[in-house]
């Protein structure tokens, strides 16, 4: 690894913070290098509080998104919750669909097929919505660049609400609402939320209009914490609060799907590292090997026996993924070795039988 050492702060600043916090100067130095320079900032860092979460209505288009969902429910419309096949997407779909289904029945989920449809919003998904009388699609962890897809849906009388965290292009899709803290015209105080995090802000806003408090939606934070860990977003600011309380939910009152996974791995208390390296790969394996809908089914299941069955299927997907990963890595390294023997200046590795759901992991390992 190439480590970039942050410059040491001024000694007087280190001493001031060390005295204010009553900690060793090395701890004060590490905090200053992370942008924490006052007692209050350190307090927020070490003791995250749900009361410090931002008002969801500070996010651009949040009021419009909430009104459109309320209108859909009042009119008895069918709502399709659409998300990507990775951990952030599947947890976001599980979060949004299970929340809406807790008080409204006309809700279904859609995860695109990794191989047939590819990443993000697809024409096939919109055709599915039209064929099944969905008039509102809530897209999570994708959609902020789906200009042509949203226009296609509009022609069919289908509205879009987009909850994304990727940087938008110069033009936004003509959706009813585009919730994305990275929008240039969005003044939301924290712009490092993951897709599931943006989805959580939407259910927080919907809940507030129904008289709910943050305590009523804490249950969903296990999904948000998993997405934060898996998507490698910074665990600072609002993410730090969501991850902190989400881990508490995972360890104290996990949803049935998580409990089924945790029981299989036989681990007592999970850290964020465990979420990244134990939980996330299993959820990801569904979309890599079979279909992301398997992950959503597990994460929304409420019957323990059924969840155990789903979890064992996903465990098999993960085992298969590991085997393919190892096999492709060995073959790719063999090709690189042949390249070097021929004095090649670059390495291009390829085989038409390599599994598309695993080659990204192998590529990361090779680099």
N, C-alpha and C positions, 0 to 999 in steps of 0.2 A: 504494500500500500504506500501511496505517496501522502505522507502526513504534512498538513500545513499548520505550522505552529502559530497560534495567535500571539501577537505581541503582548508582552507583560504590561499590565496597567501601571500607572504611577504608584509608587510606594505609599504616598500619602493617601491616595484613594483606597488602597488595600487596607491600610491601618484604620481609616475612618469607618469603612464597612465592617471590618473585623470587630471593632469596638461596639458599633451599633447593634450587631447581631450576637456579640459575645461568642464568636467562633474563631478557629485558628486562621491565621493569615492566608494559608494555602486555600482554604475553603472560600474565603473572601475573594481571592484572586480568580478562582474558577468561576465564581458567580459573576464577577465583573467581566470576564471574558465571554460570558453568555448574555451580556447586556443587562445584568441585574445590579443596580448600583445603590438602591435605597432599602430601608427596612421594609417598607410597604411592598415593594416588588419582590423581595425575598419571601415575605409572608405569603403572597399569592402563589409563588413558585412551590414552596414546601407544603402549604396548606390550601389546596384548591377548594373553592366553595361554589356550590351550585348557584348561589345568589349572585355570583360574578359573571354568570352567562349573560350574553348580550340579548337585548330585546330583538326577537326574530323579525319584527316589522321594520327594523333599521335596514334590512336587506331590500334592495331595489326589486320592485314587482311583487313583494311578498303579499301585500294587501290584495292585489289583483288575483294572485294564485289562490288565496284562501277564498275569495268571493266566487271564483269559477268552480271550485270544488264544492262549496256550499250550494251553489246553483245546480250543479249536477246531481247532488243528493236530493235537493228539493224537487227536482224534475224526474227523479227515478232513472237517470241516465246510467249506462254501463261505463265503468271506469277501468281502463287497462293500465296496470303498473308495469312499466317497461324498464329493463336495466341490463347492463353489460354482464358478461359471463364470468368476470373475475370476482375476487372477494368483495371489493368495494361495491360492485354492481349488485351481486346477489344478496349481500347483507342489506343494502339499501332497498331492494325490492321486497325482501322479507319484512323489513321495518315498516315501509309505507303500506304494503298490502295488509299486514296483520293489524296495524293501527286502524285503517279505514274499515276493515271487516269487523272490528270490535263494535261498530255501531251502524254499519251500512252493508247490506249483503251483495250488491251488484258490482263486485270488484273481482278482477282476475289478474293473473301475472303473465308476463311474457319475457323470456330470455332468448336472444338470438342464438342460432347455432353457429359455433365458432368456425366451422368449415363451409357450411352452406351459405351463411349470411355475412360472416365477418363481424368486425367490431362496430359497435354503435347502432344507431337507428337504421333499420333496413326497410326497403320497399315491401319485402315479404311480410314483415311485422305489421306494416300499415294495412296491407291487404287482409291480413288476419283480423285486424280490428274492424275493417269495413264488413267482412263476411260475417262477423259475430255481433254486429250492431253496437260497437263501442264508439262513443262520440267524444270521449276525452281520454287522452293518453298522458300519463305522468311519467316522464322519462327521467331516470336517475343515473348519475355517473356517465352520462353521454348526452349528445344532442345539441351542444352549444355551437357546433359547426354544421349541423344537419340542415342547411338552408333548403336544398332541393327536396329533401324528405318531408320536411314540415310543410312546404308549399304543396307537395303531392297529397299530403293528408288533408290540407285545407280544401283542396278541390273536391275531396270526398266527404266534406262536412265534418271532419274530425279535428278537434282542437288539441293543442299540445301545451303542457306545462313542463318546462325543462328545469331540472335541478342538477347542475353540473359544477365542477370545480376546475375544469381545464381552461386555459386561457382562450378567450374567444378570438375569432378573426375580426377583420375590420367591419364586417356586416353581421348582425345578429339574425338568427332565424325569425320568421314572422309568427312566433308562438304567442299564445295569450299572455304568458309570463315566462321570463327567463331569469331564474334564480341562480346567480353565479357571483360569488364575492370578488372574482377577478375581473368582472366587467369594469371598464374604464369609468362608467358613470354610476358605479355602485359605491356608496360611502360606508358600507358595513365595516365595523372596526377591526375585523379579523378576516384575512383573505386566504388562510391556509387550511380551511376545512376540506375534508375529503367528500366524495359524492354522498356517502351515507350520512355524513355530518350535515350537509345541506338539506338532505331529506329529513333529518331530525329537527332542524330549525323549522321546516314546514309543518311537521306534526305538532311541534311546540306552539306554533302560531295558530293552527287549527284548534288545538286543545284550549288555548287561552280564550278563544271565542266561544267555547263550550263550557267555560267556567272552570277548566282544569288548571292545576298548578304544575310546576316542574316535578313535584312528587308523583303525579299521576303518570308521567312518561319516563320515569327513571328506569322502569322495566326494560325499555328498548336500548339502553346504553350499552348492554353487552354486545349488541350488533355494531354499534358505533365504535367502541373500543377496538373490536376486531378489525374493522375497516381501517381505522387510524394506524394500527400496527402493520397491517398487511400492505397498505398503500405507501408506507414510509413517508408520511407527511410529518412536519415538525411537531413534536409533542411539547408545544409552547402554548401560551395564551389559552384560548377556549378549548383547543384540542387537549390540553393538559387536564382541564377540568373533566371533559367528557371521557377521556381515557381512564382517569383516576377512579371516577364513580362507576364506569363501565366494568373495570376490573373487579370492583367490589361486587357487582351484580353477578359476574361470571363465577366468582368464588363463593358467594353466599346464596344467591337465588337464580342459578342459570336457567335459561329456557330449556325445555325438554330436549331439543336438538343438541344443544351444547353439552347437556348432562350426559347424553348418550355417547358423545365423543370422549368426554373427560373420563367416563367410567371405563371406556376401552383402553385408554392410555394409563389409567390407574395412577393419576398424579393428584396430590392433595391440594396444593395451592398454586395457581397459575400466575406467573408474572407476565409483563408485556412481551418479554422475550419468548415465553412459551406460546403466547398467542401468535407471534410471528412465525415461529418455527414448528409448532405442533398443530394448532388449530387451523391457521390460514392455509397451509399446503393441502390439508384434507378438503377444505371447502373449494379451493382452487382446482383440485384434481378432478372434480365432477365436470367442470367446463373443459378441462384439457383432454380428458379421456372419453367422456360420454356426452353429457349435456349439463349446462349450468342450472337447469330447472331442478335437477336432483338435489343441489345444494339448497335452493329455495324451499323445496319440499321438506328437507330435514329441519331447516331453521324456522319453519312455520308450524311444524307438527306439534300437536298437543297430546297425542297418545304415546305413552312411553314404549309400549311393545312395537308400535309402528316405527317410532324414532330409532329404536335399537336396530331394526331391520335396515332402515335407511343409512344409519351410521356404519353398519357392517359393509353395505354396498360401497359407500364412499371410501372406507378403509381399503377395500379391494382396488378401487380406482387409484388410490394413492400408492399402493404396492406396485400396481402395473406401471404407474408413472415413474416410480423409482427405477424399475427394471429397464424401461425404455430409455430413461435418462442415462443410465450407466452404459447400456449397449451402444447408444448413439455417440456418447462421449468417446468411447474406445475407438469406434470406427472413424470419427472425425479426427482424433489425434493421430491415427494411422495415416490418414490422408495428408495431414500437415507434415508428418515425418517424410512421406514420399516427396512432398513439395520441396522440403529443405534439401533432400538429396539431389534434387534437380536444380538446385541453386535458385529457387524462385524467390522473388522479393516480397510476395504477398501470399496469403493463404485463403483460398476460396474452397470451402468444403460443401459437398452436396451429395445427396442420394435421394432418389425419388420415392423410396419407401419409408424414409424417416417420418415419424409421427409429428404432424404440424403443431400439436399441442405441447410438445416437449422441446422442440428445437430452440425456442427462446431461452429456456433454462440452460441448455447446452452451450448456446452462444455466449451467455454471460460467464459461464465457467471457463470457456476457451479464452476469453479476453483477460 
